[in-house]
Amino acid sequence: MRFDLDVVATRGDIEESRHRVHAVVTDTRGTVLGGAGDPDLVTVWRSCAKPFQVMSLVESGCFDRLRWGDDELALACASHGGEPEHVALARAMLATVGLEEGDLVCGAHEPITRRGAKLLQQSGEPPTRLHNNCSGKHAAMLAFARTEGWPTLGYETVCHPVQQRALEQVARWADLEQGDVRLTVDGCGVVAYGLPLRNMALAFARLGDAARQGDDVPQRIVHAMTTRPFLVAGTDRFDTVLMETAEGRILSKVGAEGVHSIAVPERGIGLAVKVEDGASRAQHPAVLRLLQQLDVLPDPLPAPLGSFLHTPIINTRGEPVGEIRPAR
Amino acid sequence: MRFDLDVVATRGDIEESRHRVHAVVTDTRGTVLGGAGDPDLVTVWRSCAKPFQVMSLVESGCFDRLRWGDDELALACASHGGEPEHVALARAMLATVGLEEGDLVCGAHEPITRRGAKLLQQSGEPPTRLHNNCSGKHAAMLAFARTEGWPTLGYETVCHPVQQRALEQVARWADLEQGDVRLTVDGCGVVAYGLPLRNMALAFARLGDAARQGDDVPQRIVHAMTTRPFLVAGTDRFDTVLMETAEGRILSKVGAEGVHSIAVPERGIGLAVKVEDGASRAQHPAVLRLLQQLDVLPDPLPAPLGSFLHTPIINTRGEPVGEIRPAR
């Protein structure tokens, strides 16, 4: 199945801009069932890799020794909105192992949800590293190092055992040799992975399927993420709304630069989407259109989700003058 | 001459995202001398049309009756940075005809230069319509209506004589029938124009050539813009730096959604560039690469301009992790 997932920005009846979209759908053996553009496009798998980056912490038993539960697991896999609940949980995770904000190597940035930004502004406080959307992942990495007795200093570097374990998991689930995963640095400072879209989709297909088969660690991760969509993203965020709407049938994870990874466990499929130019404005319409083409979503789309398919462009006068929407 | 003007965002040695770029170079007869992608791509000509939108005001003699000069003319053609100098001049232009900020129909937005935003924040005042990057154009449109005795109310609508005159000029310079110019609404509320890139380039080629030939109105517009680059854009803005570097040999005007228009009068050519997806981050590297290919710029590029060709991507830790640069 070939899809056209391009997204356009219109102004009146004119197509003002166009975003090309690459996507691939695979089964659990990596067979390509459909897609758009180039399934072998290599790009960077950033926040989408979080479920695999936390996996060794759970497998090792360290996670249970910390007495962490589904909330902590969801936040470790999150690109969270920097809302008070996210920040408090990340702080508590660090406190479990006697660490604090200053031990995180991720930089501070404004909360990525409106609610988070508004509440922080009202507090009069500046953003901290805990507000970084990756702070849950970093807290889990630090806790892994602490529990295993590895140094916490340098936990973000490629030679540190925490990053080595993460790379092993990414390679294993994506069915690549470790040497074939290209390495670079993420926005938050840890290792990020260059791999083809096809392998991103495969990793999610296998994660969803393993969870459905009842494999302990995958099941715990998928359960945590799909039952705690707010912790994985935040108020009015796409993954949160999508997973709430899908009621456990879809695992969805946003990544930076227009990359998205999704598992549909009951169908045994994984999806990877890449907006060629990295524009986030095109990402949600493309992902939704693909899910619609695969008959995974209710038709018509429930309103909160539908608002991500067609987004009005509002000018400085508050007038709707166009929209961001699928080209087809 | 076919060029590859694509722009990439790299992360380490990985190409993370790619922006496709369409461009066309024409002479004053509209002959295509070179380009990239599709020279007939139709998109929206927004702020690049400002020199033509102000033209009838000057031709009619109203401009001289207002006793305006090069500063006012430059600001009328500007997408300015909302800096105190821009705001004061826009306010003064309105005052000439007994109008004020509230008569502008453009909405308020934060100044688009860092300096403008910083100074406004320090003042503790909110942004006003005068800070809108188009306020000079709007002030000129209002002054035109006032001087001609037309109603100022509704000056932004397609049926108003101010917009009719602007459309006539756009069609004439772009060598299109008025009916072939597609109409829509700009970010600031006035009429915007849908036309092929080829015609945008032609209009700039003809404008530059007419100025070089000594035609009064084109010469005044080109002179005002090229001798007042700060008023046309602002501190550290691309058009300002490019026109300062070119010392009068290049007329450059940014538009929204990745559209740029340039005249090189001494070469008798016009350029139009469109980043397909509208990303501003790709616009400057693409324009500079095209100008380099045409041997219009000093080699090597002077430092302030060179910083627009390769822009580092800095992560939340302040580390350079990649760059935005021409693909080739």
Interface residues (C-beta under 8 A of the other chain):
Chain A: A9 R11 G12 D13 I14 E15 E16 S17 R18 H19 R20 V42 T43 V44 V105 C106 G107 A108 H109 N132 R182 L183 T184 V185 D186 G187 C188 G189 A192 G194 E257 G258 V275 E276 D277 G278 A279 A282 N315 T316 R317 G318 E319 V321 G322
Chain B: A9 R11 G12 D13 I14 E15 E16 S17 R18 H19 R20 V42 T43 V44 V105 C106 G107 A108 H109 N132 R182 L183 T184 V185 D186 G187 C188 G189 A192 G194 E257 G258 V275 E276 D277 G278 A279 A282 N315 T316 R317 G318 E319 V321 G322
